[in-house]
Amino acid sequence: MNKKLFTQIKNEWYSNLWISIELLLVSVVMWYVVDYIYVQYRVYTEPHGFDISHCYLINMGELTDKSPDFIPNDLLMAEEINELFNRIAHRPEIEAASLSQSSHPYNRSNSGIDVRYDTLHSYNYVVRRYVTPDFVRVFRYQGARGETPEQLAEMLKDDRNILVSNNLFKEKYGIDLTSLVGKQFCLYGDTTNTFRLAASLQPVRYSDHEQAFDSYCVLHNLSHDSYDIHLELCVRVKEDQDVDFINRLKADSEKQLRVGNVFIADIRSFADIRRNFEQESRNNLRNYIFGMAFLLLNIFLGLLGTFWFRTQQRRGEIALYKALGGTNKTVFYRLLTEGVLLLVLATIPAVIIDWNLAYAEFNVRMNNTTLEIGRFIITSVTSFILILLMIIIGIGIPARKAMKIQPAEALREE
């Protein structure tokens, strides 16, 4: 049967050539679409490096001289901020609290920093995070060597210690920072003022759609002299007490949580902050995926139509084969095998084209590359399976209808 099948494919080379060209183009486009979706899924499901569950951002405000409660000549801003912070941190429902400067997750107001060790230096954007020690407890940062948030917080209590993303030198030098723990680093290019790398951190992503591989940060202790009204006051609420926290805190803010001219201006959950921060990225991704879904639908309809028409045109051949003793199963197997062989023949050059497209970096980067063996195999196999399913549907439905017609009737129509 296989020999006859190959002979038939050869005899119908002209029509099969055009189908093979169509399958080749479809295979390349399908691989590109599948590869993009695969990368987006992998990036979205990567560990964030932080945890915002039960976390809230408290913005502080300062009374102006137009307020009847304003205290003139108030020069104790830092002390008042510290007092307000301590009052909130010691509330029974608070698990951890921190002050920070442009450092919390989903923050559009980051500051960069240059980090150097000996001849090694950061060359990508590195987020500088000035924080009080319990910042790592609030957002549950983890050390690359298994250090807990509590251990990292103890390290940050030393002003000469810093915590740095473990992948800082990975892309350029292939070095994990775990091998440099305990070494002295320079910040801002100042070689006269060094800081000790107390621990390297698991990568902390900038956002849900930024890869961990390309996200870098440095944590440094926020000095008391830097306290001002624009600092972020972040808290983690105990899970079993995170019920109506915002309203409860607002109810206490006027009487208990105002110190001098400093008061609580606003409270937001990080779930809301994340939702607002990611809205534009989500909309762009959704529009892109809808466009790709529409493209896939057209590919499906095109292949379905091609094989549907091809099978319909062969009703007489199907009838003759059945008249000679062929069963429905063998008829379907023959038609399907022919479609699969055409797909395999088209897939071989398609894979070569896909490989070269990835090598030339025409697809999306992940882990600083567009070509990974595992990723390429997964996306290529997935593309093949999707097209195969389209072929099965395109052959199966019309073939089933054709096999229900009596051979004599089908041959008479021919």
C-alpha positions as CSV (number, residue, x, y, z in Angstrom):
1,M,0.0,0.0,0.0
2,N,2.8,2.4,0.9
3,K,4.5,1.8,-2.5
4,K,1.2,2.6,-4.3
5,L,0.8,5.7,-2.1
6,F,4.2,7.0,-3.0
7,T,3.5,6.3,-6.7
8,Q,0.2,8.2,-6.5
9,I,1.9,11.2,-4.8
10,K,4.5,11.2,-7.5
11,N,1.9,11.0,-10.3
12,E,0.0,13.9,-8.8
13,W,3.2,15.9,-8.3
14,Y,1.8,19.2,-9.6
15,S,-1.1,19.5,-7.2
16,N,0.9,18.1,-4.4
17,L,3.7,20.6,-5.1
18,W,1.3,23.5,-4.5
19,I,-0.1,21.9,-1.3
20,S,3.5,21.3,-0.1
21,I,4.3,25.0,-0.7
22,E,1.2,26.0,1.2
23,L,2.1,23.7,4.1
24,L,5.7,25.1,4.1
25,L,4.5,28.7,4.4
26,V,1.9,27.7,7.0
27,S,4.5,25.8,9.0
28,V,6.9,28.8,9.2
29,V,4.1,31.2,10.2
30,M,2.7,28.7,12.7
31,W,6.1,28.2,14.3
32,Y,6.6,32.0,14.7
33,V,3.2,32.4,16.3
34,V,3.7,29.4,18.7
35,D,7.2,30.7,19.6
36,Y,5.8,34.1,20.5
37,I,3.0,32.7,22.7
38,Y,5.4,30.2,24.3
39,V,7.9,33.0,25.3
40,Q,5.1,35.2,26.7
41,Y,3.8,32.3,28.7
42,R,7.2,31.4,30.1
43,V,7.9,35.1,31.0
44,Y,4.6,35.6,32.7
45,T,4.9,32.4,34.8
46,E,8.5,33.1,35.9
47,P,9.0,33.7,39.6
48,H,8.7,37.4,40.3
49,G,11.3,37.5,43.1
50,F,8.9,39.2,45.4
51,D,5.4,38.7,46.9
52,I,2.8,41.5,47.1
53,S,0.0,39.4,48.7
54,H,-1.4,41.3,51.8
55,C,0.8,44.3,51.1
56,Y,-0.2,47.9,51.1
57,L,1.4,51.2,50.2
58,I,0.9,54.1,52.5
59,N,1.6,57.6,51.2
60,M,2.4,60.3,53.7
61,G,1.4,64.0,53.5
62,E,2.4,67.2,55.2
63,L,0.1,69.9,56.5
64,T,0.4,73.3,55.0
65,D,0.2,76.6,56.7
66,K,-3.4,76.9,55.5
67,S,-4.4,74.1,57.8
68,P,-5.7,75.1,61.3
69,D,-3.6,72.2,62.7
70,F,-0.4,73.3,61.1
71,I,2.6,73.6,63.4
72,P,4.9,76.5,62.4
73,N,8.6,76.2,62.6
74,D,8.4,72.4,62.7
75,L,12.0,71.2,62.0
76,L,11.5,67.6,63.2
77,M,10.3,66.1,59.9
78,A,12.6,63.0,60.1
79,E,11.7,62.3,63.7
80,E,8.0,62.7,62.9
81,I,8.2,60.3,60.0
82,N,10.1,57.8,62.1
83,E,7.4,58.1,64.9
84,L,4.6,57.6,62.4
85,F,6.4,54.6,60.9
86,N,6.9,53.0,64.3
87,R,3.3,53.5,65.3
88,I,2.2,51.7,62.1
89,A,4.9,49.0,62.4
90,H,3.8,48.1,65.9
91,R,0.1,47.7,65.1
92,P,-1.0,44.1,66.0
93,E,-2.1,43.3,62.4
94,I,1.2,44.3,60.8
95,E,3.7,41.5,60.0
96,A,6.4,43.8,58.6
97,A,6.8,47.5,57.6
98,S,9.4,49.5,55.7
99,L,10.4,52.9,54.4
100,S,11.9,53.2,50.9
101,Q,12.8,55.6,48.2
102,S,11.4,54.8,44.7
103,S,11.8,51.1,45.4
104,H,8.5,49.3,45.8
105,P,7.2,46.8,43.1
106,Y,5.4,48.2,40.1
107,N,7.0,51.6,40.4
108,R,7.5,53.8,37.4
109,S,9.9,56.2,39.3
110,N,13.1,54.1,39.6
111,S,16.6,55.4,39.9
112,G,19.6,53.7,38.3
113,I,23.0,52.9,39.8
114,D,26.4,51.8,38.5
115,V,27.9,48.8,40.2
116,R,31.5,47.6,39.9
117,Y,33.7,44.9,41.3
118,D,37.4,45.0,40.3
119,T,37.3,45.2,36.5
120,L,33.7,43.9,36.3
121,H,30.9,46.4,36.0
122,S,27.2,46.5,35.3
123,Y,26.3,47.8,31.8
124,N,22.5,47.4,31.8
125,Y,20.1,49.5,33.8
126,V,20.3,48.5,37.5
127,V,17.6,49.7,39.8
128,R,18.8,51.4,43.0
129,R,16.6,50.6,46.0
130,Y,17.2,52.6,49.2
131,V,15.2,50.7,51.8
132,T,15.0,50.1,55.5
133,P,16.0,46.5,56.5
134,D,12.4,45.1,56.7
135,F,11.7,45.9,53.1
136,V,12.9,42.4,52.2
137,R,10.4,41.0,54.8
138,V,7.5,43.0,53.5
139,F,8.0,41.8,49.9
140,R,9.6,38.4,50.8
141,Y,12.8,38.7,48.8
142,Q,14.9,35.5,48.8
143,G,18.6,35.0,48.7
144,A,20.2,33.1,45.8
145,R,21.8,30.7,48.3
146,G,18.5,30.2,50.2
147,E,18.8,33.1,52.6
148,T,15.4,33.9,54.1
149,P,13.8,37.4,54.2
150,E,14.6,37.6,57.9
151,Q,18.3,36.8,57.3
152,L,18.5,39.4,54.5
153,A,16.9,42.0,56.8
154,E,19.6,41.4,59.4
155,M,22.3,41.9,56.8
156,L,20.8,45.2,55.7
157,K,21.1,46.6,59.2
158,D,24.7,47.2,58.5
159,D,25.1,50.4,56.4
160,R,28.2,49.0,54.7
161,N,26.3,46.0,53.3
162,I,24.4,45.7,50.0
163,L,22.2,43.1,48.4
164,V,22.5,42.7,44.6
165,S,20.7,40.6,42.0
166,N,22.5,37.3,41.4
167,N,22.3,37.7,37.6
168,L,24.0,41.2,37.5
169,F,27.2,39.9,35.8
170,K,25.7,36.8,34.3
171,E,24.9,38.1,30.8
172,K,28.2,39.9,30.2
173,Y,30.7,37.8,32.2
174,G,28.9,34.5,32.9
175,I,29.4,35.0,36.6
176,D,26.9,34.4,39.4
177,L,27.2,36.8,42.3
178,T,27.1,34.0,44.8
179,S,30.8,33.5,44.0
180,L,31.5,37.1,45.0
181,V,29.6,37.3,48.3
182,G,31.8,39.0,51.0
183,K,33.7,41.0,48.4
184,Q,33.9,44.8,48.3
185,F,31.9,46.6,45.5
186,C,31.9,50.2,44.3
187,L,28.8,52.2,43.6
188,Y,28.5,55.2,41.3
189,G,32.0,54.6,40.2
190,D,33.4,55.9,43.5
191,T,36.4,53.6,44.2
192,T,37.2,55.3,47.5
193,N,33.9,54.2,49.1
194,T,33.2,50.5,48.9
195,F,30.3,48.3,50.2
196,R,30.3,44.6,51.1
197,L,28.1,42.2,49.1
198,A,26.3,40.5,52.0
199,A,24.2,38.3,49.8
200,S,23.1,37.9,46.2
201,L,19.4,37.9,45.5
202,Q,17.1,35.8,43.4
203,P,16.3,38.1,40.4
204,V,13.6,40.6,41.1
205,R,11.5,41.4,38.0
206,Y,10.5,44.9,37.0
207,S,7.0,43.8,36.0
208,D,4.9,40.8,35.0
209,H,6.1,41.2,31.4
210,E,9.8,41.8,32.0
211,Q,12.1,38.8,32.0
212,A,13.9,37.9,35.2
213,F,17.1,37.5,33.1
214,D,17.1,41.2,32.3
215,S,16.1,42.6,35.7
216,Y,18.8,43.8,38.1
217,C,18.7,45.7,41.4
218,V,20.8,46.8,44.3
219,L,19.4,47.2,47.9
220,H,21.1,49.6,50.2
221,N,20.1,50.7,53.7
222,L,18.2,54.0,53.8
223,S,19.8,56.4,56.2
224,H,17.8,58.3,58.8
225,D,19.1,61.5,57.3
226,S,17.3,60.7,54.0
227,Y,13.8,60.6,55.6
228,D,11.4,62.9,53.9
229,I,7.7,63.1,53.2
230,H,8.0,61.5,49.7
231,L,9.2,58.1,51.1
232,E,7.1,55.0,50.5
233,L,5.7,53.4,53.6
234,C,5.0,49.7,52.7
235,V,3.4,47.2,55.1
236,R,2.6,43.5,55.0
237,V,-0.5,42.6,56.9
238,K,-0.8,39.2,58.7
239,E,-2.8,36.9,56.5
240,D,-5.5,36.1,59.1
241,Q,-6.0,39.8,59.9
242,D,-6.1,41.2,56.3
243,V,-9.8,42.1,56.5
244,D,-10.9,45.7,55.6
245,F,-7.4,46.9,56.5
246,I,-7.6,50.1,54.5
247,N,-10.8,51.3,56.2
248,R,-9.6,50.3,59.7
249,L,-6.3,52.2,59.2
250,K,-8.1,55.3,57.8
251,A,-10.4,55.3,60.9
252,D,-7.4,55.5,63.2
253,S,-5.3,57.8,61.0
254,E,-6.8,61.1,62.3
255,K,-6.4,60.4,66.0
256,Q,-3.6,58.0,66.3
257,L,-1.6,58.2,63.1
258,R,-0.8,61.9,62.8
259,V,2.5,63.1,64.1
260,G,3.2,66.9,64.0
261,N,2.6,68.0,60.5
262,V,2.9,64.5,59.1
263,F,-0.2,62.4,58.3
264,I,-1.4,59.5,56.2
265,A,-2.6,60.9,52.9
266,D,-3.5,57.7,51.0
267,I,-3.5,53.9,51.3
268,R,-3.6,51.5,48.4
269,S,-3.3,47.7,48.1
270,F,-0.5,46.4,45.9
271,A,-3.0,44.3,44.0
272,D,-4.6,47.6,42.8
273,I,-1.2,49.1,42.1
274,R,-0.2,46.1,40.0
275,R,-3.5,46.1,38.1
276,N,-3.0,49.8,37.1
277,F,0.7,49.4,36.4
278,E,0.2,46.5,34.1
279,Q,-3.0,47.7,32.3
280,E,-1.3,49.1,29.2
281,S,1.0,46.0,28.9
282,R,-2.0,43.7,29.2
283,N,-4.0,45.6,26.6
284,N,-1.0,45.5,24.1
285,L,-0.5,41.8,24.7
286,R,-4.2,41.0,24.4
287,N,-4.4,42.9,21.1
288,Y,-1.3,41.1,19.8
289,I,-2.7,37.7,20.8
290,F,-6.1,38.5,19.3
291,G,-4.3,39.4,16.0
292,M,-2.4,36.1,16.1
293,A,-5.6,34.2,16.9
294,F,-7.2,35.7,13.9
295,L,-4.2,34.7,11.8
296,L,-4.4,31.2,13.1
297,L,-8.1,31.0,12.3
298,N,-7.4,32.0,8.7
299,I,-4.6,29.4,8.6
300,F,-7.0,26.8,9.9
301,L,-9.7,27.7,7.4
302,G,-7.2,27.8,4.6
303,L,-5.8,24.3,5.3
304,L,-9.3,23.0,6.1
305,G,-10.6,24.2,2.7
306,T,-7.6,22.8,0.8
307,F,-7.9,19.3,2.2
308,W,-11.7,19.4,2.2
309,F,-11.8,20.3,-1.5
310,R,-9.0,17.7,-2.2
311,T,-10.9,14.9,-0.5
312,Q,-14.3,15.9,-2.1
313,Q,-12.7,15.7,-5.5
314,R,-11.6,12.2,-4.8
315,R,-15.0,10.7,-4.0
316,G,-14.9,8.5,-7.1
317,E,-11.5,7.2,-6.1
318,I,-12.8,6.5,-2.6
319,A,-15.9,4.7,-4.0
320,L,-13.7,2.6,-6.4
321,Y,-11.4,1.6,-3.5
322,K,-14.4,0.5,-1.4
323,A,-15.9,-1.4,-4.4
324,L,-12.6,-3.4,-4.6
325,G,-13.0,-4.4,-0.9
326,G,-11.5,-1.5,1.0
327,T,-12.9,-0.7,4.4
328,N,-13.8,2.8,5.8
329,K,-10.8,2.4,8.1
330,T,-8.3,1.7,5.3
331,V,-9.7,4.4,3.2
332,F,-9.3,7.0,5.9
333,Y,-5.8,5.7,6.8
334,R,-4.7,6.0,3.2
335,L,-6.0,9.6,2.8
336,L,-4.5,10.6,6.2
337,T,-1.2,9.0,5.5
338,E,-1.0,11.0,2.2
339,G,-1.7,14.2,4.1
340,V,0.9,13.4,6.8
341,L,3.5,12.6,4.2
342,L,3.0,15.9,2.5
343,L,3.2,17.7,5.9
344,V,6.5,15.9,6.7
345,L,8.0,16.8,3.3
346,A,7.0,20.4,4.0
347,T,8.2,20.4,7.6
348,I,11.8,19.5,6.8
349,P,12.6,22.7,4.9
350,A,10.3,24.7,7.2
351,V,12.4,23.6,10.2
352,I,15.5,24.8,8.4
353,I,13.9,28.1,7.7
354,D,12.7,28.4,11.3
355,W,16.2,27.7,12.7
356,N,17.7,30.4,10.5
357,L,15.0,32.9,11.5
358,A,15.8,32.2,15.2
359,Y,19.6,32.3,14.5
360,A,19.1,35.7,12.7
361,E,17.1,36.9,15.8
362,F,13.8,37.6,14.0
363,N,11.8,36.1,16.8
364,V,11.4,37.1,20.4
365,R,14.3,37.0,22.8
366,M,14.2,35.0,26.0
367,N,17.1,34.5,28.4
368,N,19.1,36.8,26.2
369,T,18.8,34.6,23.1
370,T,16.4,33.8,20.4
371,L,17.7,30.3,19.8
372,E,17.5,27.6,22.5
373,I,17.4,23.9,21.7
374,G,14.7,23.0,24.1
375,R,12.5,26.0,23.2
376,F,13.0,25.3,19.5
377,I,12.0,21.7,19.8
378,I,8.9,22.4,21.9
379,T,7.7,25.1,19.5
380,S,8.5,23.1,16.3
381,V,6.7,20.0,17.6
382,T,3.7,22.0,18.8
383,S,3.4,23.7,15.4
384,F,3.6,20.3,13.7
385,I,0.9,18.9,15.9
386,L,-1.4,21.9,15.4
387,I,-1.1,21.6,11.6
388,L,-1.6,17.9,11.8
389,L,-4.9,18.4,13.7
390,M,-6.0,20.8,11.0
391,I,-5.2,18.2,8.3
392,I,-7.0,15.5,10.2
393,I,-10.2,17.6,10.4
394,G,-9.9,18.7,6.8
395,I,-9.6,15.1,5.6
396,G,-11.8,13.4,8.2
397,I,-15.1,15.2,7.8
398,P,-15.4,15.1,4.0
399,A,-14.0,11.6,3.8
400,R,-16.6,10.4,6.3
401,K,-19.3,11.9,4.1
402,A,-17.8,10.4,1.0
403,M,-17.6,6.9,2.5
404,K,-21.4,6.9,3.3
405,I,-22.2,7.2,-0.4
406,Q,-22.8,4.0,-2.3
407,P,-19.9,3.2,-4.7
408,A,-22.2,2.9,-7.7
409,E,-23.7,6.4,-7.0
410,A,-20.3,8.0,-6.5
411,L,-18.9,6.5,-9.7
412,R,-22.1,7.6,-11.7
413,E,-21.5,11.2,-10.5
414,E,-17.9,11.0,-11.7
